[in-house]
Amino acid sequence: MPLKLNATARTQIEALLSLISSSTHAAMSEYEKTGHGIPIPDSSESHPLDNQAGALALRRAIWTLKGACERLCTTLAQPMHTLINRAMPYEAPCLKFVAEEGIADILDITAPDGARGMHINDIATRMKNKADPGKLGQVMLLLSTRGCFQEVSKDVYANNRISLPLLSSNPISSTISLYSGEILQGVTMLPEVLVHPEYASSRTVNRSSFSYLIRNEMENPSYFGWIQANPHAGRRFQRAMLGLRCAVGSSDAVVQVYPWEQLLSPASGKSLLTFCDVGSGPGAVSLALSKSYTNNFRVILQDLPEPLEHAKRLWSTEHPGADVRFVSMDFLKESPMHGQDIYYLSHILVDWPDSDSITILKNVANAMNSSSRLLLHDYVLQHALFDQHPIGSFESSEMALELLLNYGSGTIRPAYVNLMMLALYNSCVRTSEDFIALGRQCGLTLVKIWPLSGTSLIEFRLAS
Ligand SMILES: C[S@@+](CC[C@H](N)C(=O)[O-])C[C@H]1O[C@@H](n2cnc3c(N)ncnc32)[C@H](O)[C@@H]1O
């Protein structure tokens, strides 16, 4: 290679190393700020920051760290090894197995002699559904090699900080089980469905990869139809959403970032905001807002009847005095309650192809008045480019030289979700330009994109 190009390569590698160093120090300092120090690799306890949904500064540092580490490794490793490892995503089925069989719960039981860890024979004996200890050991070996569970001595495993969210008491265990279960099965069908004569060019929900998977189980198959017909899967989906909102820190981020105080200031003349959560599920973000502004938020949760039953139970234990109503609706067929100050749609449009999204948005727009605000809470897709700055939520201009625009693997989740949405609903994660175009077709005009951490709030008003 000519000397000049080699020098450029070296400069880029040095730049990545320096990003790794600075982001590592930034992350360590976030841990130290808590007064509980930096977690050690095989800690058996959670760090207080582990369950803090906000932790925005830590998450930003980790995006950079992961993006830079991955870019450095793929640059210096032999490509064939990078690809072979990527073709073996076997961790997900192992996670599904341990989440559903309650292995973290079994390991949480303290041994009578106080010893740390449990032999795979003992774990197998305590399982509700009996498994072969040797096979269980193969699963545990892969997971512990990737840092989830610790192999404390040969075939003896203990929980560690990474495995603790798998405890059944944590709703994230439902998210893990959902993602590594039927969703993964749907994604696995993609290679077949993407070239299937009846499915390849369709963008309707009942011609998705998941619909193909269940095509012999129901007429007009769709993922939402399937979870309605399978109450166990439906309940797990709602709990998984709770876990997900907690993991992505949506609630804290929405409470902290959007200017609620300003909307409720004396200058605004308003002391009460009416807030309609459309397709609310459990309404995790509404719950956080209602708790933060108990006397200033009048909430309406709107969803299909079954999820609202789940939401009622959650709200009655979490916030018994809340000013909240539960009103069932089908957002494909009807408008939500009219004349509310805020319409909030969290992770709704991402589930639907454009034609259905337009129906949903038009139904919401019909309910809005001239002062209503529509907040779409979704991922905003960034392309893996170096040189284009999309409108709104680009937070990394200083890194554009060293990392891809979307932080590469640092923020891989929107790209994963993009695939997941394709597999489940034939839909996609949208770019800011896509949102603007969608709004325009429904008489809505973009006001602002509020970047949260990982997701964004996309604010619209009725076009004048
Ligand atoms: C991905 S979940 C998002 C839930 C919640 N907004 C959140 O962010 O956690 C999608 C929600 O849309 C609801 N949904 C699906 N089809 C619907 C329909 N036709 N009318 C109303 N709600 C629907 C589901 O029941 C589910 O609660």
The ligand as a Tripos MOL2 file, in Angstrom:
@<TRIPOS>MOLECULE
LIG
   27    29     1     0     0
SMALL
NO_CHARGES

@<TRIPOS>ATOM
      1 C1        -45.5990   -1.9480   20.2460 C.3       1 LIG1
      2 S1        -46.9790   -1.7730   21.2780 S.3       1 LIG1
      3 C2        -46.6710   -0.1960   21.9650 C.3       1 LIG1
      4 C3        -47.3780   -0.0060   23.2650 C.3       1 LIG1
      5 C4        -47.0740    1.3240   23.9780 C.3       1 LIG1
      6 N1        -47.4470    2.4660   23.1990 N.3       1 LIG1
      7 C5        -45.6130    1.3850   24.3490 C.2       1 LIG1
      8 O1        -44.8770    2.1660   23.7670 O.co2     1 LIG1
      9 O2        -45.2110    0.6320   25.2510 O.co2     1 LIG1
     10 C6        -48.3030   -1.4630   20.1480 C.3       1 LIG1
     11 C7        -49.6530   -1.2780   20.8130 C.3       1 LIG1
     12 O3        -50.6280   -1.0320   19.7780 O.3       1 LIG1
     13 C8        -51.8170   -1.6800   20.1710 C.3       1 LIG1
     14 N2        -52.6670   -1.9230   18.9790 N.ar      1 LIG1
     15 C9        -52.4520   -2.7980   17.9800 C.ar      1 LIG1
     16 N3        -53.4430   -2.7360   17.0850 N.ar      1 LIG1
     17 C10       -54.3140   -1.7990   17.5420 C.ar      1 LIG1
     18 C11       -55.5330   -1.2620   17.0200 C.ar      1 LIG1
     19 N4        -56.0250   -1.6960   15.8750 N.pl3     1 LIG1
     20 N5        -56.1520   -0.2860   17.7420 N.ar      1 LIG1
     21 C12       -55.6210    0.1490   18.9150 C.ar      1 LIG1
     22 N6        -54.4720   -0.3130   19.4480 N.ar      1 LIG1
     23 C13       -53.8200   -1.2800   18.7610 C.ar      1 LIG1
     24 C14       -51.3260   -2.9750   20.7880 C.3       1 LIG1
     25 O4        -52.3360   -3.5620   21.5870 O.3       1 LIG1
     26 C15       -50.1270   -2.4960   21.5790 C.3       1 LIG1
     27 O5        -50.4700   -2.1360   22.8970 O.3       1 LIG1
@<TRIPOS>BOND
     1     1     2 1
     2     2     3 1
     3     2    10 1
     4     3     4 1
     5     4     5 1
     6     5     6 1
     7     5     7 1
     8     7     8 2
     9     7     9 1
    10    10    11 1
    11    11    12 1
    12    11    26 1
    13    12    13 1
    14    13    14 1
    15    13    24 1
    16    14    15 ar
    17    14    23 ar
    18    15    16 ar
    19    16    17 ar
    20    17    18 ar
    21    17    23 ar
    22    18    19 1
    23    18    20 ar
    24    20    21 ar
    25    21    22 ar
    26    22    23 ar
    27    24    25 1
    28    24    26 1
    29    26    27 1
@<TRIPOS>SUBSTRUCTURE
     1 LIG1         1 GROUP 0 **** ****
